[in-house]
Amino acid sequence: MNDLITWLPPELAPLPRYVVAMAIGLLMGFERERNPAAKAGLRTFALTALFGVLSAHLAAALGETWMVAVGLLLVGAMMIAAYLQSPAQDGDPGTTTVAALMLCYGLGVLVWHDEIQLAVMLGIASTMLLYFKPELRGLSQHLSRRDLLSVLQFAVLSLIILPLLPNRDYGPFGALNPYQIWWIVVLIAGVGLAGYAALRLVGQRRGAVTVGLLGGVVSSTATTLAFSRHARASATMTSIAVIVVVLANLVVLVRLGVLAAVLAPSVLVHLLPVLAGGLVAGVLAAAYGVRQLRPQGELPALAMANPTELRTALGFGLMYAIVLLAAAWLSDWLGARGLYAVALVSGLTDVDPITLSSLRLFNLDKLSSAVVVNVVTLAFFSNLAFKSALILFIGGWNMARHAIAGIGATGLGMLVAWAIMRGFSA
């Protein structure tokens, strides 16, 4: 934009801003033109965006900033008068179009003040909001009170509690940072909320593969426990339960990769081959299982706890802080052996706390990337062993012999990849 301005005569230097504003207005106007009830379309939106730039231009030239506010009031009054004079036949009060037109005016003002990229992004986002009205309405109708509560609780966790916490290191070894600990809680709650929302939108009766993948995003342990019980209660559920459990535990590897990429990208280079080895072996085993077992029938409801509930968040934050402190202490006292012991114990029920703790210690220069890879691998094996026992005792032998073979293939793939990596590094 600046290069173009330098090639124009001085008297035409503002012209590119008017062109950008008119393009934004045309984009928004295209969508409103499709709505028969709307009192504003292509020309009105384009002219309003130009009016926004002109108002800001005149205000800057004359030093009268009040002109921008007057222009906004005129746009709003004009549209309200249009709807009062000729109400829409379908009963639509036209508030959406009025709001969109006033926003279009404001975007024109932004363009004049060189906030061009922001104005274009907001224009595109606004057009999408206008276009996807049916989908958004359907989404709101499918949301239950509990779903809305989950969103509000996540907002409290991320937008109220997180900014209030001090971003300083406390405690032994400087391992406890309240802001970092709660940021991890927000990250895990956000991942869980995404999986929970996907389950609610897609539905739990869309197939074992879908439920397995989304259940693994929310909680692989809860998914394993729930479907082991279903397999015990009904022999016809065994094939479905096996596929769901194997896929849910495969998703754990993806989660670990995402966490490493977000928190310590330099570790991901060393961790990715091990995760990829387990993922490839697990996918092949799952594909073979789907082909052989041919899961059919209706899936039972998968009851999931609210991933953003404050009690759950506090529990995870406390567990993470304890594991982090224990890992820092034992790694300082016993070296890597102490950390590996923590990985074996804490990984029994959940892989996330020890993985996040080791990544945090890596960022504090207390661990090497090789030790982090070993810790994550040991924790995952410990978790697979715990879930295998869970499947055997709750789901029974008929389910266990298939499910343990599937998740065992995942562990074997990780083990082979880890051994190869050790060989290259030796």
N, C-alpha and C positions, 0 to 999 in steps of 0.2 A: 504493500500500500504506500509506504514512504517513497519507494523508488518511482512509483507512478506519479506521485504528487510532484516530485522534482522535475519531471518531464512536462508538466502542465504549466501554462502561463500562470502568473501569480493570481490573477483574478478568478481562475478556475480551480484553484487548489482545493477548495472544499467539495468539488464535484464528486470525487470517489466516495465520500461519506454518504452523500445523498443516494448514490447508486446502490451501496450496500444496504442502506435502510429500506429502499424501495424493494430490493430483493427479499428482505425479511418479511416485509408487508405482503408481498405477492405469495410467498410460501404459506403464511398463515391464512391469507385470503383464499387460496386454492381449497383449503380444507373447509372453510366456512361456506364457500360457494356451493358445496355439495349438500348443505343443510337447508332445506326449503324454508324452515322457520326463522333462519337467521336474517336479520335486517342489514347485515354488512357482508360484503363479499370481496372479490378480488380488488376492485377499484377503491373501495372504502378503506380496506386495510393498507393498501399501498400508499394512498394519499395521507392516511393517518401517520404512517411511519415517516413520510416526508415532512409532515407537519411537525413531528417531534424533533427532527433535525433542524428544521427552520426555526422553531421556537428557541432551541438551545443556541443556535447560531446568532439570532437576534439578541438574545439575552446576553451573550458574551460580547457582542459588538457594542451594545448600548450600555452594558454594565447594569442591567435590570434583571436580576435573577428571578424575580417574582413572575416574569412572563412565562416561565416553564410551568409553574403551578397553575397559572390561569389557563394555559393551553390544555392541561390535563383535565381541569374542571369543565372546559368547553366540550371536550371529546365525550366525557361521561354524560354531561347534560344533553348533548345532541342525541346520543343513543337511547337514553332513558325517554326522551321526548318522542323518539321514533316508535318505541314500543308502546308508549301510552296512547299515541295517536292511532296505531294500528296493531292491536294485540295479536299474538300468534294464535292461529286457529286450534292448534293442538294443546293449548294451555301452557306452553313453555314461556316463562316470564322473560327469557332472553338474558338472564344474568351472566351466563357463560360467555356469550358474544360480547356483552358490555365489558366484562373483565378482560377478555382477550384483546379487545380494541384498545383499552387503556394501557394494557401491557405493551401492545405494539407501539403506542406513542412513547412510552418510557424507553423502549429499546432504541427508538430513533434518537432520543436524547443521549443514551449511552454511546451510540455510534459517534455523535458529534464530539464527545469527550474522549475519543480514541480508545474506548473499551469495545473495540470491534469484535474481537474473538469471543468475549463474554456475551455480547449481544447476539451474535450468530448462534452460539451454543444454546442460549436461552430461547431464541426463536425456534430452533429445531425441537428442543424439548417441549415447548408450549404446543407446537403443531402436533407432536406425538400424543400429548395429553388430550388434545381436542379429537384426534382421529380415533384413538382407542377407547372412546367412551363406552361402547357396548362391553368390551372386555373388562374394563375397570368396574363397571356396574355389576357384571357377573361375579367378579372377584369379591366385591364388597358384600354381595348377597350370600356368598358361600362362607364368609368369615363368621365364625361363632364368637360369642363373648369371650371364650377362653383364648381364641386366636388373637383377638384385639388386645387382650391382657398381655399376651406374650410379646407383642410388638411394643406396648407401652413399657413393660418391664425391661426390655432390651434398651429402650431409649433412656430409662433411668440409669441402667448400668453404664452406658457409654457416654451419655451427654450430661449427666448430673454428677454421678459419683466420680467417674474417671478424672474430669478436670480439677476436682477439689483435692486430689491426693498429691502429696509432695513427690517430686521426681528426684529423690536423693537415696543414696545407699545407706542402709542401717544394718545393725547386728553384726555378728561374727563374720569375718571374711568379706564384709560389705556385700553380702549376697542378697539381702532383703531390700528391695526397692518397692515401696507401696504402689507407685504409679505403674511400674513395669509388671508387677504381680497382677494388678487389676486389669491392665491392658491385655494380659494373657487370658484372664477370665472373660473379657469382652470378646476376644478373638474366638475362643472355644464356644461361647454362647452364641456368637454370630453364625458359626459353622453349623451348630446344632439347630438354630432357628431356621436357617436356609433349608436344611434337610426336612425339618418338621413342616415348613410351609409347602415344600414340594410334595410331601406325602399327602397333605391336606388337599392340594390342588389336583394332583394326578389321581388321587384315590388309592385305596389299599386293595382294590380288587382288579388291578390292571395287569396282574401277572407276577410270578415269583421273582423274575429278574428285576423288575422295577422296585418291588418292595425290598428285595435284598440290598440293592444299591442305595436306595434312600434310607433304609433302616440303618445301614452301616454309617451313613453320614451323621445320623442323629445319635445312635449308640449301638455299637456292634455287640456289646455285652447284653444289653436289654433285648436285642433282636434274637441273639442266640438262646437266651433263657426262655423267651416267649415261645419260639417255634419248637424248642425241645419239649416244652410242655404240650404243645399241640400234637406233636408226633406221638407222645406217650398216650394222649387221650384218644387218638384216632389213628389206626394203622394206615388209612388212606391218605393221611397228611404227611407221611414220611418223606416221599419224594419231593414234595413242595418245601418241606422244612429243610431238607438237605441243601437244596439249591439256594434258598434264602440265606441260610447260615454261612455257606461258603462264600457267597458274594458279599455279604455284610462284612466278613473278615478281610476280604480283599480290599474293600474300601479303606480299611485302616492304613494300608500302605500308601494310598493316595493322600490321605489326611496327613500322614507323617511327611510326605514330600512337600505338600503345600505349607505346612508349618515351618519346615526347614527353609524353604524358599523365601518366606516372609521374614523370619527372624534371623537367619544366618545363611545367606545365599552362598557364601564360600564353602560351607559344609555340604551343601547339596551336591556339589561336584563329586565328592567322595561317597556320599550316601546313596545317590541316585542309582548306581549300578546294582547295589544290593537290593534296593527296593524294586528295581526293574526285574531282577532275577526272580524274586518272589511273585511279582505281579504276572509275569509271563507264564510261569508254571501254574499259578493259581487260575488264570484265565483258561489255559488249556484244560485243566482238570474240571473247571466249571462247565466248559463247553461240552466235554465228554459226558459229564454228569447229566446235563440237560438232554443230550441226545439219547442216553441210555435210560434215564429214569422217566423222561417225558412227563413232567409235572402237569397235572390237569386238575380242574375243579376250582371251587370258590376258596379264596384265601380268607382266613379268619382275621378279624380286626387286630391290628398291631397297636396295643396301648402304649403310648409313649408319654413320659413325664414332660412337663413344660421345661424346655431347655434354658429358658431365661428366668425361671423362678429365683427370687432373691436367695432363698435358703440353699438351693442347688448351687448358685453362683458362689455364695460364701463358703459352702463346703468344698467346692473345687479349689477356690482360692486358698483356703487353709491347707488342703492337702498338697497343693503345689508349693506353698511356702515351706511346709514341713519337709517335703522331699528335697527341695532346693537347699535348705539348711543342712539336712543330713548328708546330701551328696557333697556339699562344699566341705563339711567337717571330715567325713570319712575319706574323701579324696586327698585332703591335706594330711590326714593322720596315716592312712594305709596306702595312699596312692591309688592307682587305677583299680586295685583289687577291692577296696572299700566301695568305690563307686559301682563296680559290677555287682556287688552284693545288694546294694540298694536297688539296682535295676532288676535283679531277679525277684526281690520281694515286692517292690511297688508295681512291677509289671504284671503281677498276678491278676489284679483287678482292672488296671487301666494303664495303657501305654503312654498317654499324653503327659502326665505330670513329670515322669523321669525324662522323657524326651525334651520337654520344654525346659526342665531344669538344666540338663546337659547343654542345651543350646545357649541358655543364659550364662552358664559358666564358661562356655567357649567365647562368648562375646566379652567376658571379663578377663580373657587371656589366662584362665585357670585350667583349661583342657585343650588338648590337641584335637584336630578333626578326626584322627584315627580312633582316639578313645571315644569320641561321640558316636562314631559309627558302631563301635563294639557295644556301647551301652544301649543304643536303639535296637540293635539286633538281639541282644540278650533279653531286653524287656519284651520284645515281640514274641520271642520263643517262650518266655515265661507265661505270657498272656495266652498263647496258643495252647500250652499245656493245661492251664486253668480251664479254658473253654472246652478242651477235649474231655476233661474230667466232668465238667458240667453236662456236656452232651451225653456222656455215657451213663451218668447216674440219673439224669432227669429224662432224657429222650429214649434211653434204652439201647440195647445192642444193635437192633435192626437199623436204627438211624445212625448210631455212632460209627458203624463200620463203613458207611458211605461218607458221612460228614467229616470224620477224622481223616479219612484218606484224602479228601479234597483240601482241607486246610493243612494237612501234612505235606501235600505237594507244594503248597505255598512256602511252608517252612523249609522244605528241601531246596527249592529254587533259591531262596535267600541264602541258605548255607553254602550252596555251590558258588554263588556269586561272591559271597564274602570270602570264601577260601581262595578264589581266583584273584580277588583284589589283594588279599594278604600275600599271595605268591608274587604278584607284580611289585608290591611295595617292599618285599624282602630283599 
